[in-house]
Amino acid sequence: MPMQPPSSMFTTDHLQADLKGRSVRGGLVNLTSQGAQFLIQSTATIVLARLLTPADFGLVAMVATVTSLGQAFADLGLSEATIQRKEINDDQVSVLFWINVAIGLGLTLLTVALAPVLAKFYRDPRLINITLLLSLTFLIGGLRVQPDALLKRQMRFSSLAVRDVASYGLAVPVAITMAWRGASYWALVALPLTLNLTQMALSWLMVNWRPGLPRRDAHVGSMIAFGGNVAASYFLINVSRSADNVLIGWYWGAGPLGLYSRAYNLLMLPVRLLSASAVSVAIPAFSRTHDDQEHFARYYLRAVNLIMWISAPVFGFLFVAAKPVIVMILGNQWREAAPVFQILAISALGQLLLESTIWLFVSRGQSKQLLKLLLVISPIIVGSFAIGLPFGIKGVALSGSLVLLSILPWMLKFTFRGTTLTLQRLGRALLYPVSLGLVVVFLAAFALRLIAPEHTFSQLLVIALGFVAVYSLSALIPPVREEMMALGKLLSELRGWMFTRKRSPSRS
């Protein structure tokens, strides 16, 4: 995995010659990497859920939901500015690096100052020390923003994949060992700290660039303005995603929050797997194609279609199998989280489509429009959580899911302005994967109720066989078969690329 010469870290002309191939191969590499991370994180979830209590998870979630708000400003959107900009130079990236470090340090100091406030808000003094340690993630994050951005700008997906898998491979065993030795919630604190520190160190080893001293004539004003809008947008997204946890922790306490956060995080594992794989490829690739409106639209629709064919059966299965999945993965003590898990699965596909709006705005350099959209929808989503709060964690999950799905068409229509994309074109891309997913959910749920197996493994087997049977029979439908054949052709291309790569030296 040889490093590129320093000058080539800033140019992207060489990527145009094989942009489609790089995007397809990058998607495969990222999906493989995210799959490996999914397995590692799933192992951590299974083991830690049996070694720790819901209250342990709830305590750390109380702090994590607040510190996640600061994560939006940890890079001030300057990583996206580096990735999206057509031309950039060493002086500009150096200035952005020092800005990121200063922001990371400032957020660390601010979080330290807020530690007593959090402890008083949640009425638990243990949160002070938890907050002090987790505050270091901001400083670590500030140090890695620009190396990460340069690797993504150059579409060096193999390097990023190795870094991420290696980091999880170290952080998860550290957390499990601490939990096994009786460290309780401190194991959950050690996990993100170890993960971020390892990722930062490996990023610097992989990128052939070192920052110089900041220069006043670097002309980064437009990049900072773009990044500021992106950062404000990410802040609003994090507010929307964290508000349910904050409200539940304040209103119901650590135990119910632990149940809710585990259900949410377990469901978000596949969501993050799919969205992270897509976004790391989509933004660099879309940024290189947005001048060609129709090419840009087809690229987006193809990406969404592929994601839906993968995600619809996954989340359909998780919806039907919510209870046996929770019991098998987390254990009987987490059984009360199953209804929340099932409710949240309703909006999982909506979450992925919401992520796609971010790709479109950022890759087109339209950070102001993204911010306008989120200024409207964030209060709506937070309000939906508040409405459901008196009805318990299930009420919060249901209210939030229904509101997200109800406003999604308007959000997408707003996002498509200025492009050749329309809701009708998106609907055609979603029609078969989503419709088939709904059919198989109904039939699998009916089979489960009809057969009524008693054991957890038998329940999972019945549901899985139902999904396999329906998806196999759906190949008899001509339009469905055509889309499946197109996906098969893509996989064949990927296998051919992998065979070629084995016989040629790697350049990523």
N, C-alpha and C positions, 0 to 999 in steps of 0.2 A: 504494500500500500504506500508507494512512494509519494512524497509530498511534491506539490507543484512549486515552480519558481515563484518568488514573492510577487513579481509584477503580474503574473497570470492570476493571482488571487482576486484581482479587481476587474478583469475583462471577462466578458461573457460571449464574445463573438463566436468562439469555437464551439459553443453549445448549440448554435442554430443549425449546424449541419445535420445533427441527429437528435433534434429536440424530442420528436415522438418516441424514438427508441430509448432515449435517456429517461423519459417520463415513464414509459412502460416498465423498463428495467428498474427504475427507481421505485415504482409502485410495488414491484415484486420484492425488492430488497427491504423496503419499509414494512410491507405486510409480513414478511418473514421475521423481521426484527421485532415488530409489535407482537407477533404470535409468540415468539420466545419470551418477551417481557410479560405477555399475558399469562403464560404458564408459570413463570417465576412468581408473579404477583398473586396468581391464584393459589399457588403453594403457600405463599406468605399468609394470605387471607385464611386458608383452611387451618394452618397450624396456629397462627396467632389467635384466631377465634376460639380455639380450644385451650389455649394457655392463659388468655386474658378474659376479663369480664366486659359486659356491655358498658359498665361505668368507666372502665379504663379507656375504651374507645371514645366515650362521650366526653371525657375530660380533654383529651387531645383535640377532638373535633371542635370544642369550644374555642380553642386558640387558633386552630387551623382555619376555621371559617373567617376569622378576623384578619389573620395574616395573609390569607388569600386575596383580600382586597388590595393589600399593598403590592402583591405580585404583579398587578396590572401596570404599576408605575416602576417596577424594578428595572425595566429596560427603556421606559418612556417610548415604547414603540419603535426604538431605533434599530432593532434587529430587522423589522419589516422594511424600514427605510433603506437599510443596506442591501437587502435582498431585492427589493422592488426597483430600485434606481437603475437606469440603463447604464450610466457612467458614474464611476466613483474612483477616488484615488486614496493613496496612503495617508495623506494629511487629514482627509475627512474622516476616515475610519479611526484614526488615532484620537481625534477630538471626540468622536462619539464614544470611544472606549473610556476616556477619562470622565465624560459625563455620566456614563453608566456606573462607573465605580463610585463617583460622588453620590449618585442617587442611592445606590445600594448601601453605602455607609450611612447616609441620612435616614433611610428607612429603618436600618438596624437600630440607630439611636432613638428614633421615634417610637419603635416597638418596645424598646427597653423602658422608655418613659411611660408607656401605656400599660405595662404589666400590672401595677397596682389597681388601675382603673378596671381592667378586665376581671381581676380577682373580686373586686367589689361588685361589679355588674352581675356576675354569675354566682356570687356569694360562696366562693371557694378559694382559700388562700394558696392551695397547691398550684394554681394557675400561674402564680408569679414566676416560679423557677422554670416552668414549662415554656412560658412566653420568652424568658431571657435566652434560653437555648435556641428556640426556633427562630429568634430574630436574626441569628447568624446566616440563615439561608438567603437573606437579602444581599448581604455583602458578598457571599459566594456567588450568587447569581449575577451581580454586577460585573464580576471579573470574567464571566464566561460568555456574556451576551455577544460581543463582536466576533470572537473566534467561532462560535456557533453559527452566526449569520454568514460569515465568509464560507464556511463549509457548505451551508445550504445554498448560497448564491452560486457556488460552483457545482451544485448538484452532486456532491460527493456523498451519496447516500450510503455507500458501503462503510465509509469511515464512521458516519453517524450511527449506523446500525451496530457496529462493533463496540463503539463507545457506550451506547445505551444498554446493550445486553450485558456487557462486562460490569457496568455500574450496578445494575440490579443484581447481578450474580454475586457481588460483594455485599451490598447493603442488606439484602434480605437475610442471608445467614447471620449477619451481625445482629439484626433485630430478633430473629428466632432464638439465637443463643442467649441473648439478654433476657428474653421472656421466659425461657426454660430455666434460667438461673434465678428467677424470682424478681426481676427488675420491674415488673408490672408495666405501668404506662410509659416508663422511660424507654422501653423497647420501641414504642411507637414514635417517640421523639428522635431516637437514634436513626431510624430508617430514612427520613428525608435528609437529615444532616449528612449521613454517609453517602447517600445517593448523589446529592448535589456536589459534594466535595470531590467525589470520584469523577463525575462528569466534567467538572471544571478542569481538573488536572489532565484528563485524557484529551479534552478539546485543545488545550494548549500544546500538547505533544503532537497532535495531528495537523495543526494548521501551521504553515510556513510563513508566519507573520508575527512581528512584535511591534507594539505601539511606540511611536515617537512622542516627543513633547508636543503638547497642544499648540496650534498656531491660530492666530486671530484671523488670518486671511484664508482659512480653509473653506469658507463659503458653505456652511452647514445649516444656515438659517431655514431654508425650505425643507430640509430633511428633519430638522427638529420640529417644525410646524406640522409636517406630515405625521411624524412619530408621536407628537403630543396628542393629536386627534385619535390615533390608534390606541394610545395608552388610556385615554379617557374612555374610549369605547370598551376596551378590555376591563376597565374598572367597573363600568356599568354591567358588563356581562358577569363579572365576579360578584357584584352586589346581588344580581338576580339569582345566581347559583348558591350564594351563601346565606341569603336572607332566611330561607327555610330552617337551616341549621341554627342560626342565631336566635330566631324566634322560639324554636322548640327548646333549645338549651335554656333560654330565659324563662319560658312559661312552664315547661314540663320537667326540666332537670336533666342530669347526666345520663340516667338509665334509658329513658325514652329516646334521647338524642343518640345514644349509642346504637340502639336498634334501628333507628331511621338512617343514620349515617352509614351503617354497615350495609343495609339494603340498597341505599343509593350508590355507594361506592362499588358494591358488587355488580350492580347493573351497569355502572359507568365503565367497568373494565372493558367490555366489548365495544362500548361507544367510543372510548378513548383509543382503543386499538384501531378502529376503522377511521376515526376522524384524524388521528395523528398520522396514520399512514397516508391519508389523502392530502392533508394540508401541507405536509413537508414537501410533497411533489407538486401539488396544485399551484401554490402561490408562486414558486420560481417559474414553473412552466407557463401559467396563465400570464405572468408578467412579461414573458417573451412573446406572447401571441395576441395580446388585447388590441393591437392595432388592426388586426383582421377580424372584423366583427363576427362574420359567419363561422370562421374557424374557431374563434373563441367560444361561440355558443355551442357548436358541436362538441368541442372538447369538454365543456362543462356538462352537457347532457349525457355524454358517454360515461364520464366519471360518476355522475349521480346514478345512472342506470346500473353500473357495475356494483357500486356500494349497496344499492337496494337489493340486488340479487343475493348479495352476501348477507346483509343484515336482516332482511325480512324473515327468513327462516330462523335465524339466531334468536331474535327477540320474540318471534311467535312461539318458539319452543320454551323460552324462559317465562313467557306469560302463562302458558298452560301448566308448566312444570314448576311453578314458583315454590310451592310448599316442599316437594321432595328435593329440589335443588338447594334450598336454604338449609334443610335438615342435613342433607348429605355433606354440604360444603362447610357450614358453620357449626352444626351440631344442634341438639335439641333445645339448648338454652336460648337459641336465637329464633325459635319457631314463630314468635310473635312478629318477627320482621317479614314473614312471608306475604301477608296481605299488602304491605307497603311496597315490597318488591314487585308484586304483580301489578299494582296500580301504576307504578313508575314505568313499567315496561310499555304501558299504553302510549306514552309520549316519546319513546326512544327514537323512533324514526323521525319524529319532529325535531328532536335534538340534533340529529345529523343534518337535516335540511337547514336548520338554523346556523350550524357551523358553515355550511356552504355559502351563506350570504356573506360571511366574513371573507372567504377566499375571493369572492367576486369584487367586493369593494377594495380590499387591500391590493390585489393584483392590478386593478385599474387605477390605483393611486387616489381613490375617492374616499379618503378617511373622513372628510367632513360629512359626507352623506351617511356613512356608517354611524357616526356619532349622533346625527339627527335621528336616525331610526331608533337607536338604543335609548335616547332621551325620552322617546315616546313609550317604548314597550317595557322598559325596566320598571317604572312605577306600577304598570299594570300587573306584571308578574309578581312583584313584591306584595302588592295588594291582594293578589289571589292567595298567597300563603297566609296572610293575616286573616282573611276570611275563613280559611279552613282550620286555623289554629285552635279555636275552642273545641273542635271535634276530634282532637287528638292527632297523632302522626298520620293516620290514614286520611283524615280530613285534609291535612296539608298537602299530602301527595296527590289526592284526587283533584282538589281545586287547582293546584299548579299545573297538572297535566292537561286538564280540560281547557284552561285558559290559553296555554301555549298552543294547543292544536287549533283553537278557534281563531287566533290572531295570525297564524302562520301564513295563510294565503295572502293577506294584505302585506305582510312583511316581504314575501317573495316578489309580489307585484312591484313594490317600491324598489326592491333591489334590482329588478330587471330593467328599470328605466335607463334609456340610453343604449340599450343592447338590442339584439334581434331575438332575445329570449322572451318567451311569453309563458303564462300559466298553462296554456293549451299544449305547448311543446313539452313543458316539464311533465304535464299530466300523461302524455303519451310515453315518456321515458319511464314513468312510475307505474303505469297501468298494470302490466303483467306481473312484475315482482310483488307489488303491494296487494293486488287482488288475489293472487295465488296464496300469498301469506295469510290473508284473512280467511280464505276457504279452509286452508289446512289447520288453522287455529280452531275453527269451529268443529271440524271433523275429529281432530285429535282430542278435544275436550269432550265431545260426545262419546268417543270410544273409551276414554278414561272413566267416564261416568257409567257407561254400560257394563264394562268389564269389572270395574271397581276392585283393582288389586290392592292388597293390604300392605305389602312391603314397599319401602321406598324405591328399591332397585327395580321392582316389577312395575311400579308406576312410571318410572323414567323409561323403561323398555317399551311399554305400551305407547307412550307419547312419541318416542323416537321412531318406532316402526310405523306409526301413523304418518309422520312427516315424510319418511322415506317412501312410503307407498304412494302418497299423493303427488309428491314431486316427480316420482318416476312415471306415473300415469300422465302427468301434465305434459310430458314430452310428446304425447300424441296430438296435442293442440298445435296446429301449424305455426301461428305467430310466436307462441312460447318456444317451440322447437327452434325457430329461426334465431331468437335471442340467445338461447342456450348454445346453439351452434356457433354463434359469433363469439360468445365467451370461451367456448372450447378452442376456437381458432386463436384467440388471444393467448390462452394457456399453452397452446402448441408453439406459438412464437416465443413465449417465455422459456419453454423447455429447450427450444433450439438455441436461444441466446445463452442459456446456462451451459449447454454442451460446448458452444463455441468458446465461452469464457474459460472453461476448464483447460482448453488447449492453447489459450493466449494469455499473455501477462496482464495482470490487472492494472488499470490506470486510475482507479478511484481510491 
